[in-house]
């Protein structure tokens, strides 16, 4: 039983290491479908170790609005976007 658990953890090691990376789904799928081949597992491990982590997303709460056309932030009381001129 212990061998089965350790073998499963070793098999999914690239997915575990790459869980917070930008390409986590691709790493998991490669590991899941081609991990049984040694070369697939090695490629998944290299990809998991070399991929960049996800960029943090910051949400700014406030009275300002965001233009639906160009995505530029607008002043709170503005009726039109200062960048593209569309009604906000």
C-alpha positions as CSV (number, residue, x, y, z in Angstrom):
1,X,0.0,0.0,0.0
2,X,2.8,2.4,0.9
3,X,4.5,1.6,-2.4
4,X,1.4,2.5,-4.3
5,X,1.0,5.8,-2.6
6,X,4.7,6.7,-3.0
7,X,4.6,5.6,-6.7
8,X,1.6,7.8,-7.3
9,X,3.3,10.8,-5.7
10,X,6.4,10.2,-7.7
11,X,4.4,9.9,-10.9
12,X,2.6,13.2,-10.3
13,X,5.7,15.0,-9.0
14,X,5.8,17.4,-12.1
15,X,2.2,18.3,-11.6
16,X,2.7,18.9,-7.9
17,X,5.7,21.1,-8.5
18,X,3.9,23.0,-11.3
19,X,0.6,23.5,-9.6
20,X,1.1,27.3,-9.2
21,X,2.6,27.9,-12.6
22,X,0.9,29.7,-15.5
23,X,0.8,26.4,-17.6
24,X,-0.4,24.2,-14.7
25,X,-3.1,22.6,-16.8
26,X,-0.7,21.7,-19.6
27,X,1.8,20.3,-17.2
28,X,-0.8,18.1,-15.6
29,X,-2.2,16.9,-18.9
30,X,1.2,16.0,-20.2
31,X,2.1,14.3,-17.0
32,X,-1.2,12.4,-16.9
33,X,-1.3,11.2,-20.5
34,X,2.5,10.8,-21.3
35,X,4.0,10.5,-17.8
36,X,4.1,6.7,-18.1
37,X,6.8,7.1,-20.8
38,X,10.0,8.2,-19.2
39,X,10.5,11.0,-21.8
40,X,7.0,12.4,-21.1
41,X,7.7,12.5,-17.4
42,X,11.1,14.2,-17.9
43,X,9.6,16.8,-20.2
44,X,6.8,17.5,-17.7
45,X,9.3,17.8,-15.0
46,X,11.5,20.2,-17.0
47,X,8.4,22.2,-17.9
48,X,7.2,22.4,-14.3
49,X,10.6,23.6,-13.1
50,X,11.2,26.1,-15.8
51,X,7.7,27.7,-16.2
52,X,7.1,31.2,-14.8
53,X,4.7,31.4,-11.8
54,X,1.3,33.1,-12.3
55,X,1.3,36.8,-12.2
56,X,-0.7,38.2,-9.2
57,X,-4.0,39.9,-10.0
58,X,-4.7,43.1,-8.1
59,X,-8.2,44.5,-7.8
60,X,-8.5,48.1,-6.9
61,X,-11.8,49.1,-5.4
62,X,-12.9,52.7,-5.7
63,X,-15.3,55.2,-7.2
64,X,-13.6,55.0,-10.6
65,X,-15.0,53.2,-13.6
66,X,-13.4,51.2,-16.4
67,X,-14.2,51.8,-20.1
68,X,-15.9,48.9,-21.7
69,X,-14.3,49.5,-25.0
70,X,-10.6,50.1,-24.3
71,X,-10.3,49.1,-20.6
72,X,-8.8,52.4,-19.5
73,X,-9.6,53.6,-16.0
74,X,-11.9,56.7,-15.9
75,X,-12.5,59.3,-13.3
76,X,-15.5,58.6,-11.0
77,X,-17.9,61.2,-12.4
78,X,-16.8,61.0,-16.0
79,X,-19.4,60.4,-18.7
80,X,-16.9,59.6,-21.5
81,X,-13.6,57.8,-21.6
82,X,-10.7,60.1,-21.8
83,X,-8.8,57.7,-24.1
84,X,-11.3,56.5,-26.7
85,X,-14.2,58.9,-26.1
86,X,-16.9,56.2,-25.7
87,X,-19.7,56.7,-23.1
88,X,-18.9,55.0,-19.9
